[in-house]
């Protein structure tokens, strides 16, 4: 198929940036979206032009590196996938595809479609851990039984890949789904209880400091999340925050 | 040829590590504050090492080419992590895990290292649970286990199909705690481009800030390389796009020997290539072979009809199908080890029976399993005379519960429903057992330079068992390196901070800059990927699943030609001082073009077949094993460690003879 691509080009953080049109031809429907981008870049390199910078790594939907906003949707027009898992069969011959970086104040553009997600790192550093040193003599792994239900729920929250689709999708650029996934994972496990109060207070404080917006329960983040992280986690985080605030 | 000192402690196998740890030199906590350690890579090995070293009190400088430690490719591991906990009471023990690993590796690993790995495996699970890793549990709230290939016990711990992700996020959380305390300085989007050696010791690195393009000097008292494997030398592999051998190759060029590069694992169940544009291959978990039957059509007419689309695989009757693994290996059938299954698929496709347009695909069929489970479920529901449709409906439900996420992933990529038509699979490069040579302390042949995880060669011999990579990465990082490195650093407590303002740093930086300048200024004719794909094709065709002398010799000269062409005609757009992904790739492919040649040279030298390394000249000539891999313990029971001498072809071979005192050498048989 033949396609027109409208791509956001921005040389650096201080450049103004603009949409630029490109044409690609003979694109197979079996290609992944990023393979289509590879074809474009090979074309640009051969023509002596600068290829489009975009983040990507594992190309199997788990590293969380890829981050495009395609036709107005984070990770494009399919559900439960990242951009690298999007295939060209979702598009038709002659289509025009708009490709932008994830947009949020807290995610400044580095170049073209690449954004800086260090804000997520700082939130995790503020409390996304359990304070246990490596020693070789922590208690036996089976000494505290954890109900299957709680373990499964903790796992569901822990599958967050930290891509930032929730932020890019939210009209408030809220990071609540991302932060609540970590808070929930630990809140559901006995190992996480000791530091629960500090964790939620510190992570939320850092989230606010980074300039992410608040949650207004639209639920768009849950729909666009490639891992289906549930909105229930935000409710759980709010309960944890409430508990912590009155302690 | 010199011999290498592995520094394995004396004494009985079971006491070596404990006794050694009791006597090792320690650094006092006040002195640790004055010692810096650089860690390259933040996957399971690098991440866990960085966190543990920082907890101990060292100042850690960690480097990752991605924008966060959480993105390292350990994240993509699916199946699980082995540990000799014996929670199932099925007779597991440290010795059994040790035995299975050495045997699975076709007797080409170092006994003492593997035993230590088994010994600390249980601690890994304890540590991860304490960190909040949500492993799968049973209804009693205790940890669940599953089985993996090549073993007789259930010792694999897992978190759905995302065990690597959860373990990495555990190590990442431990790192974050130390980053917050200032004990780890994290350098994201940085790539190590050389190691700096001062007075014979590793004292720092030259790195490029991938956002600004700035070249930076970083010093330390020791350098730890945990940069993963070199599978991308094949261009197409299950590795991440950015996975590269540059850190490992740079230290090799500065004196670290490179061991057994020819030991590479080709995983049998991956989604086949669909066209020339393909950028990577996706793994389908080994667990699928528990219920899937592998076949190709018996007649060439059916193959052609399927390729043309005039027949569907479901049109073929049982008699028209060749279940070649069941035919060749009646005892193990579809559950033969990875290397055997991969070679058998290649054999069928080489003689023309491949079932897709590229001729490189075989079927993995769940129809029998769906029928079997369906009948069983019908009986359980009290239906003694179920209709065909009912059986299929019930059977598909069972398959969905077991493998739902994998089936969904397959459908997204291939656009076919694997419940209704068999999956197409083909082997793909997955893991590299070879790597930088290290001694028992995980130190390379350069003092103060360590190598851990997949980047080193140590524990898996010539073939790795499923769910053992995660175990080794975390064992090295959490429980081995943080202790052994103290023994070396105990001599450095009076050294003080290492200056980067010296001739050695100057020189290393200059060489790095010259190379980068070359790429930018060389207005060539072809993109970096053009050369990478050419290299990959030679590697796959001639240094792939089955190797022979003629092809290996051709590969060596062809790789050299591609390399020469690359240095003349490579084209890298953009400038040095900016975010430039083509420039990053150019450096990595330049290193693969050298590594690939050494890889072929090592394969040529090893005239035996063992594990993932199969030489067509070395097969059983008769008897029940006729045609199977033939190991040669008389001539090749050694680790081949190569010393760099300018060109890959001039590399000097050093041998570490392997001793097997606690295990009897046997032939693996799966007939």
Interface residues (C-beta under 8 A of the other chain):
Chain A: X11 X12 X28 X30 X31 X32 X34 X35 X38 X39 X42 X44 X45 X46 X48 X49 X50 X51 X53 X55 X56 X57 X58 X59 X60 X61 X62 X63 X64 X65 X81 X85 X87 X89 X110 X111 X114 X116 X117 X118 X120 X121 X124 X125 X126 X128 X129 X130 X131 X132 X133 X134 X135 X136 X137 X138 X139 X140 X141 X142 X145 X146 X147 X148 X151 X152 X154 X155 X158 X159 X161 X162 X185 X186 X189 X191 X192
Chain B: X48 X51 X52 X55 X66 X67 X68 X70 X71 X72 X73 X75 X76 X85 X87 X120 X123 X125 X126 X127 X128 X129 X130 X131 X132 X134 X135 X136 X137 X138 X139 X140 X141 X142 X143 X159 X160 X162 X165 X166 X169 X172 X173 X174 X176 X177 X179 X180 X186 X188 X211 X240 X241 X242 X274 X275 X277 X278 X279 X280 X282 X283 X409 X412 X413 X415 X478 X479 X482 X527 X529 X571 X573 X574 X578 X579 X581 X582
